[in-house]
Amino acid sequence: MSTGEEENSWKKLDDATVETVLARLRTIDIIRCKLVCKRWKSIIISPTFQNASNQLFERGPWFLMFSSTIAPYSFSTGSSGGVVYDMEVLGWRKINLPIPTTFINPKTTIVSSAGLMCFRSEFNHLIVCNPLTGSKHWLPWLGTPWNIRGIAMHVSSGSNYKVFVAFMTRGNLRMKVFSSSEKKAAWRELPLPLMNKLTVDEIASWPIERIGIVSYWNRYNLNPIKGIGGVTTIGNEGQILVHFLTLIGTLVCFDTKNGTIFMSPRFTAPGTGTNYKAIDLVECGGRVFVVVLLPKTLSVYAKLSVWEFDYEATKWKHIATIHPNPPDNFHFNKTDDINCAGYGNYIMICLNIFSCYGNKVVMYNIKKNTCVLLPRCYGIKDCHRVVWPCSFKPDTEAKI
C-alpha cells in the first residue's frame, strides 16, 4: 500500500476510531503522534482521550535522571538533557522534557507527586510544573527561605496540588502549605503545637541532607541541599501525612489535619546496633520506606535493604534485602551514597561512588521482591557522574 493510500485510509476513519487506536499506544508514542497532524493533536488533547487511554493501557511511571559531574577542578550539574527510564517499555528513553533546567544546580530541591514536579531554585523560589507539557506556576514568595528544612508535594485525584514546607524558628518545627484549590491561593501556616526545644543533634540533622554527598561536596565548599525532599501519604482519617528523613536517620511525620508531629527513633539495624552507610526515603503504593545501605563487615558484604517504621510497635521493621541481578558486591562495597525514587511497586536506586565518580542504577520491585541492574543511562564516556532520580507519571492532563 502506498503512502497516499495509507493517508486516505486514516482519513476515512472517524475521530472515535482514531482515538481508540491512538489510546492503545505507549505514552512516548502518543507524544510523538501529536506532531503528525492537527487532527491527531486535537484528538489527543480532547477530554475523552485521557480516560480512554488510561482504560485501554496501564500507564507506567517515568524516572527522570539528574546528574552532577564532580571533580576537584571541574564541576557541572544539571538534568540529563532528557534521559528517563520508561516503565512501559522497561528501557531508557532520550526525550527533551520542557522542565525549568535553568534552575537545576547542586542546591536544587526536586519533589514530585503524580504528574507534577516542584523545583526550588537557587534563589529560593518554588516552581510547580508539568514536566511533560512544560506548563509551570511560580508560587508566591514563602517568606522564610533560609529556615527551610523540608519540602513535599501532594497531588489529589482532581489535579489539585498542595506544597508543604517545613521550617524551623527558635528551635521549633513549623509547616506552611500552599493549596492550588483555594480561591486566593497563598501560603498559610498549619496550626502545629510548639515542640520542646530540639537537641543539638536533632537541629544538626536538619536540613535533611544525604550523608555521602554532603561530606564529599563540602570539600569543595559546594554545600548542596538537594536532600530536603519529603513524601506524602494518606492517613486513616483521610488526612495528608508529610514525611521527612533527617540526617541522623530519624523519620519525621507531620499530620496536617490533627496538627501533630511524630519523630521516630533513629534508625539502626535491629539486633546489631549497626549504623548505616547511606539512607534514603521513598513512597511506594501509599507506604513509606527507607532504603538503607549497610556497611561491609569482616564477614558480610555491604548490602541494600528496605525498612518500614511500625507506628503501632514504634520500631523499625525489616521488609526485604535487595539482591541485584546480576550481583555486584564490589560496587556495593565501594558505594558512598544512594539516591532513590519510588512509584507504585518500584524503587529506583542510584549507587554512587565518589572516589571514581562512578554510578550504577538498579530497579527494585517491592511487590515481587526482584531487583535488576539497569544498563547505563548515559554513554560509557559520560559515566563519571553522581546521579539521582525523580519519579512521575507522565500525564498531559495534570493541570498547574
C-alpha positions in Angstrom: 0.0 0.0 0.0 1.4 3.4 -1.0 1.8 6.3 1.4 -1.1 8.1 -0.3 -3.4 5.2 0.2 -2.4 4.9 3.9 -3.2 8.6 4.4 -6.6 8.1 2.7 -7.3 5.1 4.9 -6.7 7.2 8.0 -8.9 10.0 6.7 -11.8 7.5 6.3 -11.8 6.7 10.0 -14.0 8.7 12.3 -12.5 10.5 15.3 -13.8 7.9 17.8 -12.0 5.1 16.0 -8.7 7.1 15.7 -9.0 7.9 19.4 -9.3 4.2 20.3 -6.3 3.3 18.1 -4.1 6.0 19.5 -5.2 5.3 23.1 -3.5 1.9 22.9 -0.1 3.4 22.2 2.5 3.9 24.8 2.9 7.3 26.4 6.1 8.2 24.5 4.4 7.3 21.2 1.3 9.3 22.0 3.5 12.4 22.5 5.1 11.8 19.1 1.7 11.4 17.4 0.7 14.9 18.4 3.2 16.1 15.9 1.8 14.0 13.0 -1.1 16.4 12.1 -3.6 18.8 13.6 -6.4 16.3 13.6 -4.4 13.8 15.7 -3.3 16.5 18.1 -6.9 17.7 18.6 -7.9 14.1 19.3 -5.1 13.5 21.8 -5.8 16.7 23.8 -9.6 16.1 23.8 -11.3 15.5 27.2 -12.3 11.9 26.3 -8.9 10.7 25.1 -7.2 10.6 28.5 -9.9 8.4 30.0 -9.8 6.1 27.0 -6.0 6.0 27.2 -5.9 5.0 30.9 -8.6 2.4 30.5 -7.0 0.6 27.5 -3.4 0.7 28.6 -1.8 0.5 32.0 0.3 3.7 32.2 3.6 3.3 34.0 5.8 5.9 35.7 8.9 7.6 34.3 12.1 8.0 36.3 13.8 11.2 35.2 17.5 11.3 35.8 19.5 14.3 37.1 23.3 14.3 37.4 26.3 16.1 38.6 29.9 15.8 37.5 32.2 16.2 40.5 35.9 16.6 40.2 38.4 18.8 42.1 38.8 21.3 39.3 35.7 20.7 37.3 32.1 20.8 38.4 29.0 20.8 36.3 25.5 19.9 37.0 22.0 19.7 35.5 19.4 17.4 34.2 20.3 14.6 32.0 19.1 16.6 29.0 16.1 14.3 28.8 17.0 10.8 30.0 14.1 8.9 31.5 13.6 5.2 32.4 10.2 4.4 30.9 8.4 1.6 32.9 6.1 1.0 30.0 8.9 -0.3 27.8 11.4 -1.1 30.6 14.1 0.9 29.0 15.9 4.3 28.8 14.5 6.9 26.6 16.0 10.2 25.4 13.4 12.9 25.4 13.8 16.7 25.8 11.3 17.5 28.6 10.3 21.1 28.9 11.4 21.4 32.6 13.0 24.6 34.1 16.6 23.3 33.7 17.8 26.8 34.3 17.2 26.3 38.0 18.8 22.9 38.3 22.0 23.1 40.3 23.5 21.4 43.4 21.2 23.4 45.7 18.0 22.5 43.8 15.3 20.5 45.6 13.1 18.4 43.3 10.0 16.8 44.7 7.1 15.2 42.7 3.7 13.7 43.0 1.6 12.1 40.3 2.2 14.0 37.1 3.7 17.2 38.6 7.1 18.3 39.9 8.2 21.1 42.3 11.6 22.8 41.9 13.3 25.0 44.4 15.5 27.5 42.6 18.9 28.8 43.9 17.1 32.0 44.9 14.6 30.0 47.0 11.6 30.3 44.6 9.3 27.3 44.3 8.1 26.4 40.8 5.5 23.7 40.1 5.5 22.3 36.6 4.2 19.5 34.4 7.4 18.0 33.0 5.5 16.6 30.1 3.8 19.8 28.8 6.1 22.4 30.2 3.3 24.4 31.9 4.6 25.9 35.2 3.5 28.1 38.0 5.7 30.2 40.3 4.4 30.0 43.8 4.1 33.2 46.0 7.2 34.2 48.0 7.4 31.9 51.0 8.8 34.4 53.5 11.0 32.0 55.4 13.6 30.9 52.7 16.6 30.5 54.9 15.0 28.3 57.5 13.6 25.7 55.2 14.1 22.2 56.5 11.9 20.1 54.1 9.7 20.3 51.0 7.0 17.9 49.9 4.2 17.8 47.4 0.8 16.0 47.2 -1.5 15.8 44.1 -5.1 14.8 44.7 -7.3 12.9 42.2 -8.8 16.2 41.0 -5.4 17.5 39.9 -5.4 19.9 42.8 -2.0 20.0 44.4 -0.5 21.1 47.7 3.1 22.0 48.5 4.3 21.6 52.1 7.3 23.4 53.5 8.8 22.5 56.9 10.9 25.2 58.5 12.4 26.0 61.9 12.0 29.0 64.2 13.7 29.2 67.5 14.3 25.5 67.7 10.6 24.6 66.8 9.5 22.9 63.7 6.7 24.6 61.8 4.9 24.0 58.5 3.4 26.1 55.7 1.1 24.8 52.9 0.2 26.2 49.5 -3.0 24.7 48.1 -4.0 25.3 44.4 -7.7 24.5 45.2 -8.1 27.7 47.3 -9.6 30.7 45.6 -7.0 33.0 46.9 -4.1 30.6 46.7 -1.5 31.7 49.3 0.8 30.2 51.9 -0.8 29.5 55.2 0.8 28.1 58.4 -0.6 24.9 59.8 -1.7 25.1 63.5 1.1 22.8 64.8 1.8 22.8 68.5 5.1 24.3 69.7 7.5 21.5 70.4 10.1 21.3 73.2 13.5 22.6 72.1 15.2 20.2 69.9 18.5 18.7 70.9 21.8 19.8 69.3 22.0 16.5 67.3 18.4 16.9 66.1 19.0 20.5 65.0 22.2 19.5 63.3 20.3 16.8 61.3 18.3 19.4 59.5 18.4 20.3 56.6 17.9 16.7 55.6 21.0 16.3 53.5 22.4 13.0 52.4 25.4 12.0 54.3 27.8 10.9 51.5 27.1 13.7 49.1 27.3 16.3 51.8 30.6 15.1 53.2 32.2 14.9 49.7 30.8 18.0 48.2 31.7 20.1 51.3 35.4 19.5 50.5 34.8 21.9 47.6 32.5 24.3 49.5 29.5 23.3 47.4 27.2 22.7 50.3 24.2 21.2 48.4 20.8 20.9 50.0 19.2 18.7 47.4 18.2 16.1 50.1 15.4 18.0 51.8 12.7 16.4 49.7 9.9 14.6 51.6 7.0 12.3 50.6 3.3 12.3 51.4 0.7 9.5 52.2 -2.9 9.4 53.2 -3.7 8.6 56.8 -6.5 6.6 58.3 -8.7 9.6 58.6 -8.1 10.7 55.0 -5.6 13.3 56.1 -2.3 14.1 54.3 0.7 12.9 56.2 4.0 14.5 55.3 7.2 12.5 55.9 10.9 13.6 56.0 14.1 11.7 56.9 16.7 13.5 58.9 20.5 13.2 58.5 20.7 11.1 61.6 18.1 8.6 60.4 15.0 9.9 62.2 11.7 9.8 60.4 9.6 12.9 61.0 5.8 12.7 60.2 3.5 15.8 60.1 -0.2 15.1 60.5 -1.6 18.1 58.6 -5.2 17.5 59.8 -4.7 16.9 63.5 -1.7 19.2 63.8 0.7 16.8 65.4 4.4 15.9 64.7 5.9 12.5 65.3 9.6 11.7 65.4 10.7 8.1 65.2 13.7 6.6 67.0 17.0 6.9 65.0 17.4 4.0 62.5 19.9 1.3 63.5 19.9 -2.2 62.2 17.9 -4.1 64.9 19.8 -6.7 66.8 23.2 -5.4 65.7 23.2 -1.7 66.5 25.0 -1.2 63.2 24.7 2.3 61.8 24.0 2.7 58.1 26.4 3.8 55.4 23.7 5.6 53.3 19.9 6.0 53.6 17.1 7.5 51.5 13.3 7.9 51.8 10.7 6.7 49.3 6.9 6.3 49.0 5.5 3.3 47.2 1.8 2.4 47.0 0.9 4.6 49.9 3.5 3.3 52.2 6.8 5.0 53.4 10.0 3.1 53.3 13.7 3.8 53.8 16.3 2.2 51.6 19.4 1.5 53.6 23.0 0.6 52.6 24.6 -1.2 55.5 28.4 -1.1 55.5 30.7 -4.0 54.8 31.9 -6.1 57.9 34.6 -8.7 58.2 32.2 -11.5 57.2 29.4 -9.8 55.3 29.4 -7.7 52.1 27.7 -4.4 52.1 24.1 -4.8 51.4 20.9 -2.9 50.5 17.7 -3.4 52.4 14.3 -1.9 52.7 12.8 -0.9 56.1 9.5 0.5 57.3 8.6 2.1 60.6 5.9 0.3 62.5 4.0 3.1 64.3 2.0 0.7 66.5 5.0 -1.2 67.7 7.1 2.0 67.5 10.1 0.2 65.9 11.8 -0.3 62.6 10.6 -3.3 60.6 12.7 -5.1 58.0 10.8 -5.5 54.7 13.4 -7.0 52.3 17.0 -7.4 51.4 17.8 -6.3 47.8 19.8 -8.7 45.7 20.5 -7.2 42.2 20.6 -9.5 39.2 23.4 -9.9 38.3 25.0 -9.4 41.8 27.6 -6.6 42.2 29.1 -6.9 45.7 32.2 -4.9 44.6 30.1 -1.8 43.7 28.1 -2.2 46.9 31.2 -2.1 49.0 32.6 0.9 47.2 29.3 2.9 47.2 29.4 6.2 49.1 25.8 7.3 48.7 22.4 6.1 47.4 19.7 8.2 45.8 16.3 6.7 45.4 12.8 7.4 44.0 9.7 5.3 44.3 6.4 5.0 42.4 3.8 2.2 42.7 5.7 -1.1 43.3 9.0 0.2 42.0 12.0 1.8 43.6 14.9 3.1 41.6 18.2 3.1 43.5 21.3 5.0 42.2 24.6 3.8 43.7 27.2 6.5 43.6 31.0 6.1 44.1 32.8 9.4 44.7 36.3 8.0 44.5 35.9 7.3 40.8 32.9 9.5 40.2 31.0 6.4 39.0 27.4 5.2 39.3 25.2 2.2 38.8 21.4 2.1 38.8 19.1 -0.8 39.9 15.3 -1.1 39.8 13.7 -2.9 42.7 10.1 -4.4 42.6 9.0 -4.4 46.2 5.9 -6.5 45.4 7.8 -9.3 43.7 11.0 -8.8 45.6 13.1 -8.7 42.5 15.9 -6.4 41.5 17.5 -5.8 38.2 20.8 -4.0 37.4 19.9 -1.5 34.7 22.1 -0.6 31.7 23.9 2.8 31.9 21.6 5.7 31.5 24.5 7.7 29.9 27.1 6.6 27.4 30.3 4.9 28.5 32.2 8.2 28.0 29.8 10.0 30.3 29.6 7.6 33.2 31.6 9.7 35.7 28.7 11.3 37.4 26.7 11.3 40.6 23.1 10.6 39.6 19.7 10.9 41.3 16.2 10.1 40.0 12.8 11.7 40.3 9.7 9.8 39.5 6.5 11.0 38.0 3.6 9.6 36.0 3.5 11.3 32.5 0.1 13.0 32.2 -0.7 15.7 29.8 -3.9 16.4 31.8 -2.1 17.2 35.0 -3.0 20.9 35.5 -1.0 23.6 37.2 
